[in-house]
Amino acid sequence: MKSATLDASKVTLSELLGTAEQNDVVFVQTEGHTRFAVIPADESDEEILALRSSGEFMTYLVDAERRAVTGPRKALQQIREPFGL
């Protein structure tokens, strides 16, 4: 893995992005401490952002969490039995 470390107070956005194109990860430091990591985005990152901005999906997750806490439960053995485990 190829990486680079840049000082936030001494780098422009253009320089940061140029360095990011040439490295797998770029660490950005302030006052000698790493504060950010710049990594390439992939298709799954785009999907995650799309889902997080979907009110319908977020409502589904809240409902699913509520059902998991309050709904009926099965013992692990009840889940294993149909599969012969």
N, C-alpha and C positions, 0 to 999 in steps of 0.2 A: 504494500500500500504506500503510495506516494503522498506525502503531506507537506504542508508549509505552515508557518506561523507568522502572522503579521501584527504589527502594533496599530491599534485602531486610530490612534492620534496622528499617525504618519502615513495613512493609506487613503486613497480615494476609492470611491465605489468602482470606478472603472478599473483601477489596479486590482482591487479585490476580485472582481469578476474575471479578469484576465488570469490571475493566479489560480482561481478556482477551475478554469478550463484546463489547466495543465496539471492539476493535482486531484487525488481522490477525496481529500478533505483539506480544508484550510481552517486553522485555528486563529481566532482573532482575540488578541489580548488587550486589556486595559490595565495600566499600572502593574504590569508583570504577571497578571492573572488571566488565565483563559476564561473568556466570557461567552464566546460563541463558537460554533463549528459550522462551516458552510460546506454542504455536501450536495451532490447532484440529486435532483428530484427524478423520480421515475413514475411510471403509470399508476402504481399503487398509491403514491402520494397524492396524485391528482384525484383518484377515486375517494380517498379518505377525506380530502377537502370538500369534495362534492357532497358526500354523505353528511359531513358535519354541518353543512349549510342547509340541509334538507329538514325543514320543520317536521314533515311527516315521518321521516326516519327517526329523528330524535324523540318524537312522541312515542313511536313504537318501542324504542329502547327503554324509555321510562316505564311504559306499560309492562314490558317484559320483566323488568326488574321487580316491579310491584307484584306481578304474578309469581315470580320465583320466591318471593318472601312470604306471600300470603296463600298461595295456591296449594293444591294437594301435592304430596311428595311421594316418591317411591324409594324403597330401600334398594341398595346396590344389588342385592341378590335378586330382587324382582326384575331388574333390568338385565341381569346376566342370564337368567333362566331361559328366555326364548332363544338365546343364541348358543345354549349348551355350554356355557362357561362356568 
